[in-house]
């Protein structure tokens, strides 16, 4: 065990963990942030995605110790003062979740996309969500939410 300092959702946390503990386990088990989900455990489903310095990043395989100098934001950190961000609000308005297991990762990846480009092309949207699996079939509603954000100028 070693002491690790992480910057998550605007707060600094000191955690004692093995240096190879995956980031998702630190987020969920030590910090109580259960938005990121462990899906495949192989960086292939996107359920574990968090923002790392503004980039959508899988958290299931990489060791938390790799993120000492980074700013990490989970879905819990996207809202401000109790207000959802525009991506979260659009997903709610479009009913873009059924079981919700994948939703956190998709919302975080979509947030990263819109931070890079306020009016992404259809190709950019598909590229940003390519590695995200939704098994319950919310794809159309997810795309509707994203199209709403594009047309409303986010």
C-alpha positions, 0 to 999 in steps of 0.5 A: 500500500502507498499513499496516493493523491488524486484530484477528483471532481474539484477536490483533492483526496489522499488514498492508501491503495496498491499502486496498481489498483485500477482507477475505477476501483479507487473512484467507486470503493474509496471515494464512493463515486458509483457513476462510472461502472465496471462493464467489460474490464477491458476498455471496450465498453465505455461504461467506466469513462471519466474525464481526465484533463478534459479527455474521455478516458477509460478507468477500468484498466489503468492504475490510479497511480498514473493519474496523480497529476491529472484532474479527474471528473466523473459524472457526479462532477459534471453538475454544478450547484445542483444543476445538471450540465446541458448534456445530462439535461438533454439525455433526461429530456430525450429519455436517453437511458433504459437500464442506465448502465452505460449512460454515465460513460456516454454522457461523460464522452459526449461532454468531452466531445462538446468541450472540443467542438460545440457543433460536432459532425455526425462522423465526430459523434459516431467516432466519440461514441464508437467504443460505447456499448448500449445493450438495452437499445437507447441508441436512437434516444442518445443520438436524439439528445446529441442532435438536440444539443447541436441544434440548440447550440449547447 
